[in-house]
Amino acid sequence: GVCVCVCVSCFPGTFKSKFGEGSCAPCPSNSRTGSRGSNICPCLSGFYRADSDAPDSACTTIPSAPRNVISSVNETSLALEWEEPEDTGGRSDLVYNVVCKKCLRDRSPCTRCDDNVDVGPRRLGLRQRKVVVRNLQAHTRYSFEVQAVNGVSGKNLMSPRYSTVNITTNQAAPSAVPTVHLMRSTSDTLSLSWLPPEKPNGVILDYEIKYHERVSGQPMSHTVTSQHSSAKVEGLRGATPYVVQVRARTVAGYGRYSNPMEFSTSLHSDPQKSVQDQLPLIIGSASAGLLVIVALVVMAVVCLKKQRSGSELEYTEKLQQYISPGVKVYIDPFTYEDPNDAIHEFAKEIDISCVKIEEVIGAGEFGEVCRGRLKQAGRREMVVAIKTLKAGYTERQRRDFLAEASIMGQFDHPNVIRLEGVLTRSCPVLIITEFMENGALDSFLRLNDGRFTMTQLVGMLRGIAAGMKYLSDMNYVHRDLAARNILVNSNLVCKVSDFGLSRFLDDTSADPTYTSSLGGKIPIRWTAPEAIAFRKFTSASDVWSYGIVMWEVVSYGERPYWDMSNQDVMTAVEQDYRLPPPMDCPMVLHQLMLECWMKERNLRPKFCRIVSTLDKLLRNAASLKVHQQQHQQLWEP
């Protein structure tokens, strides 16, 4: 007989990858076929084959999250360890990724860490289950995601499964002092100065200067300390080389020493020393004496003119015309005997029928702040902000509330908030201003962290500077310039606002931003040292505050000096500490900030120069791309 071979196709649920001899095999794990004659079994939903897997291999899935992530913080370093996922997905090619996120604020989303953060041995594709993270910022919250990934993770549209650990870094010792300079040497002294550490990691308490003679063998070292970034080392031998190193100390301890530098004392003593050293004092005394004489003459002239003028206000106006002919000058409403006269002179009274309050949008110092509409005869209806004076006010509160309108009504500039008018005859008393859709600059920046170009940020800063130039030209000193007091409209135009004076006069405010000092409230973090110490508020102290606003803007609303106490801030600033550049801050911008924070107020730039500097930067966008990350310097006045 003849043997006849009949080819039979594989039944559903089985497959055969090649034609020819051999029997059909059941589908591999996690795959199935419902048709006859299949040469491959497709994977079930949620299961995959990697591109490198054989067609007849089992289907696998993505791993579950790593388990039991353990973190160990050491100052600004972190060790992370974890255990394998409960389910590896059926594969042996499991690796891990570590994602670092920095969390600046409680309610804001965390953002990816910058490239300075070092994750070792690497961030992605880790086979071992531990890493060490270095170069984190001190006193900062971080969130770390440890992802489990295998060969089919790329086939799944969902992000890898991960475990999260949240940590806060500790206070850290400062980095090394960059370099030491010799300012002057005599036969027995070396006068030295140095730059503060690039990463102070807190307030620098003092510096230790270590020095020894350059001799062979083991020389005996001596140390002296200094509160400032300069010192005079005395009692040395003449014409002798000395090796000098400096290190900084914070509450976390000493940082590393600077590299050894060699300086020599002079051969001869310096007979002119005493005269040279006293010369600045002599000049200073002479200048001071001259200033006293000038001040006395001015006061005498002022008193004489005041007697002749009859009224203080009339005299003020005449003096302003004399000082600045043709220039409009701000008039303090408190120079009016009756503050109501100031209101009627500088603010337009609006009829209650023209105003419609729509919703409460915030709380002001004296009452609620609302959004509403203003429709005046012959003018288009407009959206406005409405400040209300809460019921039960005292006459002094009413006067202080309306004083802001008397001040605002004198200004007319595109970067200063515009007063529409007041309602003094209604109950409640209202102040009507233009409406700024994006609200206060600090909260607006926090909501939009990282979303603007550096050019847009500098454009905002230019607007604020232009508004402040206008105010300083009018001889108006703001005294509370801060990002919270800048308002932003829908076109990102920034306008200076908040001209209330009461918080500086009244010591009952509960706002922690304003700290009691010499019988009044002062926003310490934003205020120049001379204004805190001597109540010396000038346009130069406004320039200091503007430097802090620059820092707030570039850092997207970060709190100046972070969680330092107000007392620590005052001590640090007095010891020449200055805020470091925020992340991705162009060098030229931080340099301008440092100029605004010069200890000597006469050396700070005027607002007119700040505006022209920012204009040049906006015209030359390339200058804004130079960042100051690795070579950051803190200002040494």
LUMFI-39481 format. One line per 3 residues: for each residue x, y, z of C-alpha. Coordinates in steps of 0.05 Angstrom, whole numbers, always signed. Last residue first. Layout:
X Y Z ~ ...
//
This chain:
+637 +1906 +1001 ~ +649 +1832 +991 ~ +596 +1804 +946
+586 +1730 +942 ~ +617 +1698 +881 ~ +589 +1642 +838
+639 +1608 +794 ~ +604 +1542 +782 ~ +534 +1567 +770
+538 +1637 +743 ~ +501 +1633 +677 ~ +519 +1668 +613
+455 +1665 +571 ~ +431 +1734 +591 ~ +489 +1767 +554
+464 +1736 +489 ~ +399 +1776 +495 ~ +435 +1840 +477
+377 +1890 +470 ~ +345 +1864 +533 ~ +412 +1869 +570
+421 +1940 +546 ~ +351 +1958 +571 ~ +367 +1925 +638
+428 +1970 +646 ~ +388 +2032 +625 ~ +334 +2017 +677
+386 +2004 +732 ~ +422 +2069 +714 ~ +357 +2109 +723
+343 +2072 +787 ~ +407 +2098 +818 ~ +464 +2048 +829
+489 +2034 +900 ~ +554 +2069 +920 ~ +518 +2123 +961
+487 +2068 +1003 ~ +553 +2041 +1030 ~ +536 +1968 +1046
+529 +1952 +972 ~ +467 +1909 +962 ~ +443 +1942 +897
+512 +1928 +868 ~ +505 +1855 +887 ~ +438 +1851 +851
+471 +1881 +788 ~ +525 +1827 +792 ~ +471 +1775 +799
+439 +1800 +735 ~ +504 +1802 +696 ~ +521 +1730 +716
+456 +1703 +687 ~ +416 +1664 +740 ~ +405 +1591 +721
+391 +1572 +794 ~ +389 +1633 +840 ~ +453 +1674 +849
+478 +1675 +921 ~ +445 +1722 +972 ~ +496 +1767 +1006
+535 +1757 +1071 ~ +574 +1819 +1090 ~ +575 +1807 +1165
+519 +1858 +1174 ~ +479 +1818 +1123 ~ +489 +1755 +1164
+469 +1788 +1230 ~ +406 +1819 +1200 ~ +387 +1754 +1167
+399 +1714 +1231 ~ +354 +1762 +1269 ~ +300 +1755 +1216
+303 +1679 +1224 ~ +332 +1639 +1166 ~ +281 +1596 +1130
+299 +1618 +1059 ~ +344 +1680 +1058 ~ +295 +1712 +1009
+233 +1668 +1000 ~ +232 +1637 +929 ~ +184 +1672 +883
+209 +1647 +816 ~ +283 +1648 +833 ~ +297 +1702 +780
+238 +1743 +806 ~ +255 +1738 +880 ~ +328 +1755 +867
+308 +1817 +827 ~ +260 +1835 +884 ~ +319 +1831 +933
+358 +1879 +889 ~ +297 +1925 +888 ~ +299 +1926 +964
+370 +1952 +962 ~ +348 +2004 +910 ~ +292 +2025 +957
+346 +2037 +1010 ~ +380 +2083 +959 ~ +314 +2119 +946
+317 +2136 +1019 ~ +294 +2106 +1086 ~ +344 +2119 +1143
+305 +2086 +1201 ~ +374 +2082 +1236 ~ +388 +2007 +1243
+335 +1977 +1197 ~ +340 +2033 +1145 ~ +416 +2031 +1149
+417 +1956 +1136 ~ +373 +1960 +1074 ~ +304 +1927 +1078
+276 +1867 +1040 ~ +290 +1813 +1091 ~ +272 +1858 +1150
+202 +1880 +1128 ~ +199 +1937 +1181 ~ +144 +1952 +1231
+150 +2010 +1279 ~ +173 +2030 +1348 ~ +248 +2021 +1339
+240 +1955 +1302 ~ +179 +1910 +1302 ~ +181 +1858 +1247
+138 +1860 +1185 ~ +133 +1795 +1147 ~ +100 +1764 +1208
+35 +1803 +1193 ~ -1 +1812 +1260 ~ +1 +1888 +1255
-3 +1924 +1323 ~ +58 +1969 +1318 ~ +27 +2024 +1275
+70 +2075 +1240 ~ +108 +2032 +1191 ~ +47 +1988 +1179
+6 +2051 +1168 ~ +43 +2077 +1107 ~ +3 +2043 +1052
+31 +2054 +983 ~ +19 +1983 +961 ~ +32 +1982 +886
+89 +1980 +834 ~ +65 +1954 +767 ~ +88 +1895 +727
+64 +1885 +655 ~ +57 +1810 +642 ~ +4 +1824 +588
-52 +1797 +633 ~ -33 +1845 +689 ~ +19 +1836 +744
+19 +1870 +813 ~ +82 +1886 +853 ~ +74 +1889 +928
+86 +1815 +940 ~ +150 +1821 +898 ~ +178 +1870 +949
+186 +1946 +955 ~ +164 +1966 +1024 ~ +199 +2033 +1039
+168 +2067 +977 ~ +208 +2132 +978 ~ +176 +2187 +936
+222 +2243 +913 ~ +184 +2249 +847 ~ +245 +2224 +809
+245 +2166 +860 ~ +174 +2148 +839 ~ +189 +2150 +764
+253 +2110 +774 ~ +213 +2060 +815 ~ +163 +2050 +759
+220 +2041 +709 ~ +254 +1991 +755 ~ +189 +1950 +761
+182 +1950 +685 ~ +254 +1930 +674 ~ +246 +1872 +724
+187 +1846 +684 ~ +226 +1850 +620 ~ +284 +1815 +655
+236 +1757 +670 ~ +212 +1755 +598 ~ +284 +1755 +572
+301 +1698 +620 ~ +246 +1658 +587 ~ +184 +1642 +628
+154 +1576 +651 ~ +204 +1556 +705 ~ +155 +1564 +763
+89 +1591 +739 ~ +48 +1586 +803 ~ +107 +1609 +843
+116 +1669 +796 ~ +44 +1691 +804 ~ +49 +1683 +881
+109 +1731 +882 ~ +81 +1779 +829 ~ +15 +1794 +863
-48 +1788 +820 ~ -50 +1760 +750 ~ -110 +1800 +726
-89 +1868 +751 ~ -151 +1912 +759 ~ -143 +1987 +757
-157 +2020 +824 ~ -219 +2039 +864 ~ -214 +2057 +939
-277 +2047 +979 ~ -308 +2072 +1044 ~ -361 +2022 +1067
-408 +2058 +1072 ~ -409 +2114 +1021 ~ -385 +2186 +1026
-311 +2171 +1017 ~ -317 +2133 +951 ~ -249 +2138 +918
-221 +2143 +848 ~ -190 +2108 +788 ~ -120 +2102 +820
-68 +2072 +773 ~ -16 +2022 +796 ~ +54 +2045 +776
+89 +2015 +716 ~ +50 +2054 +663 ~ +61 +2120 +701
+16 +2172 +731 ~ +25 +2183 +805 ~ -7 +2235 +851
-70 +2194 +860 ~ -29 +2137 +891 ~ -9 +2181 +950
-78 +2208 +966 ~ -106 +2137 +954 ~ -57 +2108 +1004
-76 +2164 +1054 ~ -148 +2139 +1049 ~ -134 +2078 +1091
-90 +2116 +1140 ~ -144 +2169 +1151 ~ -199 +2116 +1158
-155 +2077 +1207 ~ -143 +2141 +1247 ~ -218 +2155 +1250
-228 +2086 +1278 ~ -260 +2031 +1237 ~ -321 +1992 +1259
-338 +1968 +1189 ~ -282 +1945 +1143 ~ -250 +1995 +1095
-257 +1965 +1025 ~ -208 +1960 +968 ~ -239 +1953 +899
-202 +1926 +839 ~ -230 +1947 +772 ~ -260 +1917 +708
-281 +1973 +660 ~ -346 +2001 +631 ~ -331 +2049 +574
-331 +2123 +590 ~ -380 +2180 +576 ~ -413 +2172 +644
-376 +2125 +690 ~ -383 +2050 +692 ~ -336 +2015 +742
-339 +1940 +750 ~ -318 +1894 +806 ~ -263 +1852 +837
-257 +1856 +912 ~ -205 +1868 +966 ~ -231 +1859 +1037
-213 +1902 +1097 ~ -160 +1947 +1126 ~ -95 +1910 +1112
-124 +1876 +1050 ~ -158 +1809 +1043 ~ -169 +1775 +976
-212 +1764 +914 ~ -281 +1781 +939 ~ -331 +1780 +882
-376 +1825 +838 ~ -376 +1895 +868 ~ -413 +1944 +822
-392 +2017 +821 ~ -422 +2075 +782 ~ -483 +2083 +828
-435 +2095 +887 ~ -413 +2161 +856 ~ -337 +2169 +848
-295 +2222 +883 ~ -230 +2235 +845 ~ -166 +2231 +885
-109 +2281 +892 ~ -139 +2345 +918 ~ -201 +2316 +951
-160 +2263 +987 ~ -108 +2314 +1010 ~ -162 +2360 +1038
-191 +2300 +1075 ~ -124 +2293 +1111 ~ -139 +2358 +1149
-75 +2393 +1172 ~ -42 +2369 +1108 ~ +31 +2348 +1117
+4 +2277 +1126 ~ -13 +2275 +1052 ~ +62 +2275 +1035
+70 +2315 +970 ~ +106 +2281 +912 ~ +144 +2326 +865
+124 +2345 +793 ~ +185 +2372 +757 ~ +182 +2441 +723
+229 +2472 +774 ~ +257 +2419 +820 ~ +288 +2448 +883
+253 +2515 +883 ~ +185 +2487 +862 ~ +193 +2434 +917
+211 +2488 +968 ~ +150 +2529 +948 ~ +104 +2468 +956
+133 +2451 +1024 ~ +126 +2523 +1047 ~ +53 +2525 +1029
+44 +2459 +1066 ~ +80 +2485 +1128 ~ +37 +2547 +1131
+56 +2620 +1142 ~ +112 +2624 +1092 ~ +156 +2673 +1129
+167 +2628 +1189 ~ +182 +2569 +1143 ~ +233 +2610 +1103
+272 +2625 +1166 ~ +268 +2553 +1191 ~ +291 +2526 +1124
+348 +2576 +1118 ~ +373 +2557 +1188 ~ +366 +2483 +1173
+405 +2491 +1108 ~ +461 +2528 +1144 ~ +463 +2476 +1200
+466 +2419 +1149 ~ +523 +2453 +1111 ~ +563 +2462 +1176
+549 +2389 +1196 ~ +570 +2365 +1127 ~ +635 +2404 +1131
+650 +2372 +1199 ~ +634 +2303 +1171 ~ +680 +2315 +1112
+736 +2338 +1158 ~ +725 +2278 +1203 ~ +725 +2231 +1143
+789 +2261 +1116 ~ +822 +2253 +1183 ~ +795 +2182 +1191
+817 +2164 +1120 ~ +887 +2192 +1136 ~ +894 +2154 +1201
+922 +2091 +1171 ~ +968 +2129 +1124 ~ +994 +2174 +1180
+1006 +2115 +1227 ~ +1040 +2074 +1173 ~ +1087 +2127 +1148
+1145 +2098 +1189 ~ +1135 +2029 +1158 ~ +1183 +1979 +1190
+1236 +1951 +1144 ~ +1244 +1882 +1112 ~ +1171 +1872 +1093
+1130 +1810 +1109 ~ +1123 +1756 +1058 ~ +1062 +1720 +1030
+1051 +1647 +1009 ~ +983 +1619 +994 ~ +959 +1549 +1016
+894 +1529 +981 ~ +833 +1551 +1021 ~ +815 +1509 +1082
+754 +1464 +1081 ~ +691 +1483 +1118 ~ +685 +1490 +1194
+623 +1470 +1233 ~ +548 +1462 +1221 ~ +534 +1527 +1258
+576 +1560 +1204 ~ +652 +1567 +1200 ~ +696 +1591 +1142
+768 +1570 +1126 ~ +831 +1609 +1111 ~ +902 +1587 +1094
+968 +1625 +1098 ~ +1041 +1604 +1087 ~ +1090 +1658 +1112
+1154 +1685 +1081 ~ +1198 +1726 +1127 ~ +1226 +1796 +1115
+1206 +1817 +1186 ~ +1179 +1768 +1237 ~ +1105 +1768 +1253
+1067 +1798 +1312 ~ +1004 +1815 +1272 ~ +956 +1781 +1223
+906 +1834 +1199 ~ +840 +1806 +1176 ~ +790 +1807 +1119
+726 +1769 +1103 ~ +693 +1792 +1168 ~ +683 +1763 +1238
+757 +1744 +1240 ~ +794 +1689 +1276 ~ +869 +1678 +1289
+909 +1615 +1283 ~ +982 +1595 +1292 ~ +1019 +1537 +1260
+1086 +1509 +1285 ~ +1129 +1485 +1227 ~ +1140 +1411 +1215
+1204 +1403 +1174 ~ +1229 +1457 +1126 ~ +1209 +1529 +1137
+1155 +1574 +1109 ~ +1131 +1608 +1172 ~ +1062 +1589 +1195
+990 +1614 +1185 ~ +919 +1591 +1198 ~ +863 +1643 +1190
+796 +1621 +1218 ~ +733 +1655 +1191 ~ +669 +1673 +1229
+595 +1659 +1237 ~ +580 +1647 +1163 ~ +505 +1641 +1156
+482 +1578 +1119 ~ +506 +1532 +1064 ~ +563 +1581 +1047
+569 +1551 +978 ~ +618 +1594 +937 ~ +657 +1608 +1000
+668 +1681 +1019 ~ +722 +1719 +980 ~ +787 +1736 +1015
+825 +1792 +1048 ~ +893 +1796 +1082 ~ +934 +1850 +1118
+1001 +1818 +1137 ~ +1038 +1848 +1197 ~ +1108 +1852 +1228
+1154 +1885 +1177 ~ +1095 +1913 +1139 ~ +1048 +1880 +1088
+987 +1904 +1050 ~ +925 +1875 +1014 ~ +949 +1803 +1007
+894 +1762 +974 ~ +865 +1694 +994 ~ +827 +1648 +947
+764 +1606 +941 ~ +745 +1595 +1015 ~ +726 +1521 +1015
+653 +1500 +1018 ~ +612 +1515 +1079 ~ +591 +1461 +1129
+522 +1434 +1117 ~ +454 +1447 +1149 ~ +411 +1387 +1135
+376 +1361 +1074 ~ +302 +1346 +1075 ~ +277 +1279 +1048
+218 +1250 +1011 ~ +220 +1177 +986 ~ +179 +1153 +927
+170 +1083 +899 ~ +163 +1072 +825 ~ +123 +1040 +770
+147 +1060 +700 ~ +104 +1109 +661 ~ +44 +1081 +624
+46 +1068 +550 ~ +76 +999 +559 ~ +123 +974 +504
+181 +1014 +533 ~ +175 +975 +598 ~ +185 +910 +559
+260 +900 +573 ~ +255 +918 +646 ~ +246 +981 +689
+236 +993 +764 ~ +234 +1067 +783 ~ +262 +1098 +846
+230 +1167 +852 ~ +266 +1217 +897 ~ +232 +1278 +928
+275 +1334 +956 ~ +264 +1387 +1010 ~ +320 +1438 +1020
+359 +1461 +1082 ~ +426 +1453 +1046 ~ +427 +1444 +971
+444 +1376 +942 ~ +515 +1365 +916 ~ +515 +1289 +926
+469 +1230 +916 ~ +495 +1160 +932 ~ +460 +1101 +899
+435 +1032 +917 ~ +401 +971 +885 ~ +454 +949 +836
+435 +941 +762 ~ +425 +1015 +750 ~ +400 +1036 +681
+392 +1110 +695 ~ +418 +1159 +748 ~ +491 +1137 +753
+545 +1109 +801 ~ +529 +1156 +832 ~ +478 +1212 +828
+510 +1281 +825 ~ +465 +1342 +830 ~ +497 +1397 +788
+452 +1375 +729 ~ +391 +1410 +758 ~ +339 +1373 +799
+272 +1362 +765 ~ +214 +1403 +793 ~ +167 +1391 +852
+96 +1417 +844 ~ +78 +1478 +886 ~ +37 +1471 +949
+91 +1462 +1002 ~ +145 +1502 +967 ~ +215 +1490 +940
+210 +1416 +924 ~ +270 +1391 +884 ~ +261 +1328 +844
+312 +1271 +833 ~ +294 +1212 +789 ~ +330 +1146 +802
+325 +1092 +747 ~ +329 +1018 +761 ~ +345 +955 +720
+311 +886 +710 ~ +335 +842 +653 ~ +314 +777 +686
+242 +777 +665 ~ +176 +749 +692 ~ +147 +817 +706
+196 +827 +765 ~ +138 +823 +814 ~ +152 +838 +887
+201 +891 +864 ~ +274 +883 +887 ~ +294 +918 +951
+318 +990 +961 ~ +378 +1032 +981 ~ +388 +1108 +978
+447 +1147 +1007 ~ +440 +1223 +1011 ~ +489 +1281 +1012
+477 +1353 +1034 ~ +486 +1342 +1109 ~ +486 +1265 +1114
+416 +1239 +1097 ~ +402 +1164 +1098 ~ +344 +1138 +1056
+313 +1068 +1055 ~ +267 +1047 +998 ~ +227 +986 +1021
+203 +958 +955 ~ +216 +973 +882 ~ +151 +984 +842
+120 +928 +802 ~ +155 +902 +740 ~ +129 +909 +669
+100 +847 +635 ~ +124 +784 +601 ~ +104 +741 +542
+136 +673 +536 ~ +183 +659 +478 ~ +162 +632 +410
+175 +698 +373 ~ +245 +702 +405 ~ +256 +763 +449
+302 +819 +425 ~ +245 +865 +407 ~ +216 +853 +476
+154 +810 +481 ~ +94 +839 +516 ~ +39 +828 +568
-15 +878 +589 ~ -67 +848 +542 ~ -48 +776 +524
+11 +766 +478 ~ +1 +740 +407 ~ +16 +665 +394
+58 +655 +332 ~ +57 +607 +272 ~ -19 +598 +278
-52 +544 +237 ~ -121 +549 +269 ~ -145 +613 +302
-157 +632 +375 ~ -85 +646 +394 ~ -60 +658 +464
-2 +688 +502 ~ +13 +697 +576 ~ +57 +635 +580
+76 +602 +514 ~ +21 +575 +467 ~ +17 +499 +466
+62 +466 +415 ~ +44 +437 +346 ~ +85 +377 +325
+149 +372 +285 ~ +164 +365 +212 ~ +154 +420 +164
+131 +492 +169 ~ +162 +535 +224 ~ +135 +571 +287
+83 +519 +304 ~ +24 +541 +346 ~ -28 +517 +396
-88 +549 +429 ~ -130 +540 +367 ~ -111 +475 +331
-49 +470 +288 ~ -60 +457 +214 ~ -60 +385 +189
-13 +364 +132 ~ -34 +295 +106 ~ +19 +244 +91
-4 +186 +46 ~ +29 +117 +55 ~ +20 +73 -8
+0 +0 +0
//
